[in-house]
């Protein structure tokens, strides 16, 4: 058989075939590695182009080794694991949920809360990504380290970066960067849903870029978005500078002089929380000092009464002064407990009541034949409730020890504090003494002033007071913790 002759291609046909093959080769490469792209990943002024061209090659080498393994739930780039996150979950949908969670704060405050959260997260990610990338690629020069940022930004889907000519990325306090993000994932998440924002929304873009640059230059930087496509502006435009310089740059931008921009500060919430904590600590110390001084003043009054007590021969006046001392002590003990407590809003009432009972029994019944039984549930009450209950106990117990067991009669006094249900308590004070009979002569009557005081104090706490004074004495007060 005669050999088959091959068609010889003309030069133009050959060039067309080469072009088709190159196009097919690019397509196949892109299937293998989605990061293959011959286009520029960043736009910069001519003076910076050589540095950023080198950065594009460096970052391209980093992203050459890509592995998607859904069976293991992993995405790896240059042996570093990555995760894909839906863009809107970090912008439009995020703010929609934040507004629900903080609806009681108002829309503006809710947005600011969300902005602070996203900025802190984005800034940290920017710092850590820069640190990791620069170590792996062994980048030493600050401008080379910085230049890799916008390129890495484009590769990882945040946005394309267009650095404007007026930028001055000097490694000092005069650092200034002005740039656009033409394809910001945050702005696109609003635009794609047909939504318009009242404020700039590219918060993580600003945070990440400032975090990367901060790590590259080793100095504090922040970024502010001055216009945003999600607001209807033509561009998503940012300025970046040291925090103490950014306000000056904002004022110098003519078209934004009348607008007020929120300047994000890294971990601003931490600074606010520290300020609040310091203020609270200061107020707590002041309150403790006030309680300490009140307690001291009450003790001074008690000392004055002691001095008078020793000079008074009239028994009725002497008894009145003694009771006043007991009342003062019950209040002074409250302030002592509050001063010693780590919580100025309440005290351990069971501990306070035990000390108060010990003080009263020591003064009236230590040398008598009276046995005092105390059973108190653990409870914490605020100062108002504690003061009123303390005075009630003081009033009832002093009367019991003075009148219920005449002629050193033997007897028992029971004091119980029980919890009936959540926030509902019952205080019982009872004895097996002689009791008080209103039909008997004055010596056997219940002390009217003491009962009036108990009734008045009970009204203060909205308690349910019941008493039986014929066969011994029993006071029962049901009250609600408030």
Secondary structure as GFF3:
##gff-version 3
##sequence-region A 1 482
A	DSSP	alpha_helix	11	32	.	.	.	ID=ss1
A	DSSP	beta_strand	42	43	.	.	.	ID=ss2
A	DSSP	alpha_helix	46	62	.	.	.	ID=ss3
A	DSSP	beta_strand	66	69	.	.	.	ID=ss4
A	DSSP	three_ten_helix	70	72	.	.	.	ID=ss5
A	DSSP	beta_strand	74	77	.	.	.	ID=ss6
A	DSSP	beta_strand	80	82	.	.	.	ID=ss7
A	DSSP	three_ten_helix	87	90	.	.	.	ID=ss8
A	DSSP	alpha_helix	92	101	.	.	.	ID=ss9
A	DSSP	three_ten_helix	103	105	.	.	.	ID=ss10
A	DSSP	alpha_helix	107	136	.	.	.	ID=ss11
A	DSSP	alpha_helix	142	155	.	.	.	ID=ss12
A	DSSP	beta_strand	161	163	.	.	.	ID=ss13
A	DSSP	beta_strand	177	180	.	.	.	ID=ss14
A	DSSP	alpha_helix	185	191	.	.	.	ID=ss15
A	DSSP	alpha_helix	203	217	.	.	.	ID=ss16
A	DSSP	beta_strand	222	227	.	.	.	ID=ss17
A	DSSP	three_ten_helix	229	231	.	.	.	ID=ss18
A	DSSP	beta_strand	237	241	.	.	.	ID=ss19
A	DSSP	alpha_helix	243	252	.	.	.	ID=ss20
A	DSSP	three_ten_helix	254	256	.	.	.	ID=ss21
A	DSSP	alpha_helix	268	311	.	.	.	ID=ss22
A	DSSP	alpha_helix	315	340	.	.	.	ID=ss23
A	DSSP	beta_strand	346	348	.	.	.	ID=ss24
A	DSSP	alpha_helix	349	364	.	.	.	ID=ss25
A	DSSP	beta_strand	370	376	.	.	.	ID=ss26
A	DSSP	beta_strand	380	382	.	.	.	ID=ss27
A	DSSP	alpha_helix	383	403	.	.	.	ID=ss28
A	DSSP	three_ten_helix	406	408	.	.	.	ID=ss29
A	DSSP	beta_strand	411	421	.	.	.	ID=ss30
A	DSSP	beta_strand	424	431	.	.	.	ID=ss31
A	DSSP	three_ten_helix	442	444	.	.	.	ID=ss32
A	DSSP	alpha_helix	448	460	.	.	.	ID=ss33
A	DSSP	beta_strand	464	468	.	.	.	ID=ss34
A	DSSP	beta_strand	473	480	.	.	.	ID=ss35
###
